[in-house]
Amino acid sequence: MSKSPSKLAIGECKATCLALLDAKQSDVIIKRGRQVARLIPLQGGKPRSLRGSLLADDGIMEPVDTF
């Protein structure tokens, strides 16, 4: 049986954001009495590094053509 998400005011979420992320539980963020967001922990293993994930960097610093 899964635990139902707790409801947090947006101000409380802002003040305790890092602690909420460390808790790894589902939370519903409320703003002026309306649900505006849901914080859901990722499923699976630990996060992996993005190092080496860039496929090509040709011209990455060149200006972009405008139409």
C-alpha positions in Angstrom: 0.0 0.0 0.0 1.5 3.3 -1.0 1.5 6.4 1.2 -0.7 9.2 -0.1 1.1 12.4 -1.0 1.3 15.1 1.6 0.0 18.6 0.7 2.3 21.6 1.2 1.8 25.3 0.7 4.1 26.7 -1.9 5.8 28.9 0.7 6.6 25.8 2.8 7.9 24.0 -0.3 10.1 26.9 -1.1 11.5 27.1 2.4 12.2 23.3 2.7 12.9 22.4 -0.9 16.2 20.5 -0.3 14.8 18.6 2.6 11.8 17.6 0.5 14.0 16.2 -2.2 16.1 14.3 0.3 12.9 12.7 1.8 12.1 10.9 -1.5 8.4 11.0 -1.0 5.5 12.3 -3.0 4.2 15.7 -2.2 1.5 17.9 -3.8 2.3 21.7 -3.9 -0.7 24.0 -3.2 -0.9 27.6 -4.2 -3.9 29.6 -3.0 -5.9 26.4 -2.3 -5.2 24.9 -5.8 -2.9 22.1 -6.7 -0.2 23.5 -8.9 2.6 20.8 -8.9 3.4 17.3 -7.8 6.9 16.3 -6.5 7.5 12.6 -7.2 10.7 10.8 -6.5 12.5 9.1 -9.5 12.2 5.3 -9.7 15.3 3.3 -10.3 18.9 3.5 -9.4 21.0 6.5 -8.3 21.4 9.4 -10.7 24.2 9.1 -13.2 26.6 11.6 -14.5 25.9 13.3 -17.9 29.7 13.4 -18.6 30.3 12.1 -22.1 26.7 12.4 -23.2 27.3 15.3 -25.6 27.3 13.7 -29.1 28.8 16.6 -31.1 30.0 20.0 -30.3 30.8 21.3 -33.8 30.1 25.0 -33.9 28.5 25.1 -30.5 29.8 28.7 -29.9 29.0 29.9 -33.4 26.1 32.4 -33.9 22.8 31.0 -34.9 21.3 32.1 -38.3 18.1 34.0 -38.0 15.3 33.9 -40.4 
